[in-house]
Amino acid sequence: MGVVRWLWRHKRTVASVTVLAAGAYSAYSLWQRRRSLEEMLLESLLGVGPPGGSRADANRRRGEQRLRQHYELTQGECDVILKRHLGQLRAQLQRELDTGAVRQRMRVEGTELDQSGAWGELKVLGFSRAVCSVYVLVLLAVRLRIHLNIVARHYVAEVSNQPAAAPVM
């Protein structure tokens, strides 16, 4: 009975720790999936084959290393561009989902303390802004990564005198 009583007294703490642990596990599993997807993308871009000891294999490994470095630089450039666009994205979301008008109307009507429909509208706007910001950020990141990876791959193919249409496998 002592454990049950302790759990009942500390139920908020136990719930908070449980939610925190589930969030940490989810973040770790998402990070692991992202890493495996990046490895799979690199593998498909580089056409990794069985290791060998010949001169051709050494040249192939150097080419793979050069492509890997180019891919990592491209991903870094994607992050820089994404950070550059965050302010503009935030301003546009604030403009589209403006809570200032609702708050001003609540002040004028005197319903700041009243739990009426204006609070419901404010809650919907706040939740919509949070969900939209995550969704739009993911869409922008995916779009940027796809576009920059396509351009970077064509650049590498052009520089190495390989036709751009023929994938390296």
MOLINTA-V855450 format. One record per pair of residues at least 24 apart in sequence whose C-alpha atoms are under 7 Angstrom apart, sorted by sequence separation. I is the first residue (numbers start at 1). J is the second residue. If there is no record, write none. Layout:
I;J + I;J
This chain:
99;125 + 97;125 + 97;129 + 93;129 + 82;141 + 78;144 + 78;145 + 74;148 + 74;149 + 47;168 + 46;168 + 47;169 + 45;168 + 46;169 + 44;169
